[in-house]
């Protein structure tokens, strides 16, 4: 899964790189490209 900066001015990175860097080079927060929804049974 790739992560992008919420400021949209930094390259996409892997989870490992996002955790190690903390903030993107453009000072934005990293956010995943996609978020897999949880099954409804998870909430029961």
N, CA and C of each residue as an Amber inpcrd file, in Angstrom:
protein
   132
   0.8430000  -1.1670000   0.0000000   0.0000000   0.0000000   0.0000000
   0.8950000   1.2400000   0.0000000   0.5300000   2.2130000  -0.7880000
   1.2870000   3.4550000  -0.8620000   0.5860000   4.5480000  -0.0650000
   1.3750000   5.4940000   0.4050000   0.8800000   6.6240000   1.1850000
   1.2690000   7.9130000   0.4700000   0.3590000   8.8930000   0.4900000
   0.6290000  10.1690000  -0.1600000   0.5300000  11.2920000   0.8650000
   1.1270000  12.4280000   0.5410000   1.0790000  13.5870000   1.4220000
  -0.2380000  14.3190000   1.2190000  -0.8640000  14.7480000   2.2990000
  -2.1100000  15.5090000   2.1900000  -1.8840000  16.8760000   1.5490000
  -0.6300000  17.3250000   1.4500000  -0.3180000  18.5730000   0.7410000
  -0.1230000  18.3410000  -0.7550000  -0.0430000  17.0790000  -1.1790000
   0.0690000  16.6740000  -2.5880000   1.3220000  17.1860000  -3.2960000
   2.3850000  17.5150000  -2.5660000   3.6080000  17.9970000  -3.2100000
   4.8170000  17.1160000  -2.9150000   4.5790000  15.8700000  -2.5410000
   5.6710000  14.9440000  -2.2410000   5.3770000  13.6120000  -2.9290000
   6.4080000  12.8450000  -3.2490000   6.1820000  11.5370000  -3.8840000
   5.4990000  10.5540000  -2.9370000   4.8060000   9.5800000  -3.5160000
   4.1650000   8.5230000  -2.7310000   5.2450000   7.6120000  -2.1650000
   4.9870000   7.0880000  -0.9640000   5.9760000   6.2470000  -0.2910000
   5.3130000   4.9980000   0.2730000   6.1290000   4.0440000   0.6690000
   5.6380000   2.8170000   1.3000000   5.2950000   3.0910000   2.7630000
   4.6450000   2.1170000   3.4070000   4.3100000   2.2400000   4.8310000
   5.5730000   2.4480000   5.6570000   6.5930000   1.6600000   5.3630000
   7.8510000   1.7520000   6.1110000   8.4440000   3.1550000   6.0170000
   8.4950000   3.7000000   4.8050000   9.0550000   5.0390000   4.6200000
   8.2170000   6.1000000   5.3290000   6.8870000   5.9610000   5.2720000
   6.0010000   6.9280000   5.9270000   6.2100000   6.9230000   7.4370000
   6.3680000   5.7320000   8.0220000   6.5670000   5.6320000   9.4730000
   7.9260000   6.2010000   9.8700000   8.9470000   5.8930000   9.1060000
  10.2960000   6.3680000   9.4410000  10.4010000   7.8800000   9.2760000
   9.8250000   8.4220000   8.1900000   9.9100000   9.8660000   7.9360000
   9.0110000  10.6650000   8.8770000   7.8440000  10.1450000   9.1890000
   6.8950000  10.8710000  10.0340000   6.0890000  11.8790000   9.2410000
   6.7400000  12.9020000   8.7130000   6.0930000  13.8940000   7.8530000
   6.7000000  13.8170000   6.4640000   5.8950000  14.1560000   5.4680000
   6.3870000  14.1810000   4.0900000   7.3600000  15.3450000   3.9150000
   8.0860000  15.3380000   2.8220000   9.0560000  16.4020000   2.5620000
   8.3890000  17.7610000   2.4070000   7.0910000  17.7790000   2.0670000
   6.3610000  19.0500000   1.9450000   5.6460000  19.4230000   3.2410000
   6.0140000  18.7630000   4.3400000   5.4680000  18.9910000   5.6840000
   4.0230000  18.5270000   5.8470000   3.5250000  17.7300000   4.9050000
   2.1710000  17.1980000   4.9990000   2.1410000  15.8610000   5.7180000
   0.9680000  15.4890000   6.1830000   0.7780000  14.1860000   6.8120000
   0.6060000  13.1250000   5.7430000   1.1040000  11.9230000   6.0070000
   0.9050000  10.8130000   5.0790000  -0.4660000  10.1920000   5.3050000
  -1.1200000   9.8140000   4.2160000  -2.4530000   9.2140000   4.2550000
  -2.4770000   8.0810000   3.2430000  -3.1170000   6.9450000   3.5550000
  -3.1330000   5.8200000   2.6100000  -3.9350000   6.1400000   1.3560000
  -3.5060000   5.5800000   0.2270000  -4.2310000   5.7750000  -1.0400000
  -5.6370000   5.2000000  -0.9680000  -5.7790000   4.0490000  -0.3280000
  -7.0910000   3.4100000  -0.1930000  -7.2740000   2.9370000   1.2450000
  -8.5330000   2.8970000   1.6620000  -8.8710000   2.3730000   2.9860000
  -9.8930000   1.2700000   2.7790000  -9.5440000   0.0670000   3.1890000
 -10.4380000  -1.0730000   3.0270000 -11.5240000  -1.0130000   4.0990000
 -12.8060000  -1.0000000   3.6900000 -13.8780000  -0.9440000   4.6910000
 -13.9700000  -2.2490000   5.4870000 -14.3990000  -2.1260000   6.7250000
 -14.5840000  -3.3000000   7.5760000 -15.9390000  -3.9330000   7.2860000
 -16.0080000  -5.2400000   7.4340000 -17.2690000  -5.9610000   7.2360000
 -18.2530000  -5.5650000   8.3360000 -19.5560000  -5.5130000   8.0230000
 -20.5480000  -5.1610000   9.0500000 -20.4800000  -6.0660000  10.2820000
 -20.1030000  -7.3230000  10.0990000 -20.0070000  -8.2580000  11.2250000
 -18.9520000  -7.8170000  12.2410000 -17.9980000  -7.0390000  11.8180000
 -16.9580000  -6.5510000  12.7190000 -17.5590000  -5.7530000  13.8780000
 -18.6490000  -5.0320000  13.6050000 -19.2470000  -4.1430000  14.5970000
 -20.2570000  -4.8370000  15.5050000 -20.5440000  -6.1090000  15.2470000
 -21.5030000  -6.8550000  16.0830000 -20.8670000  -7.3990000  17.3310000
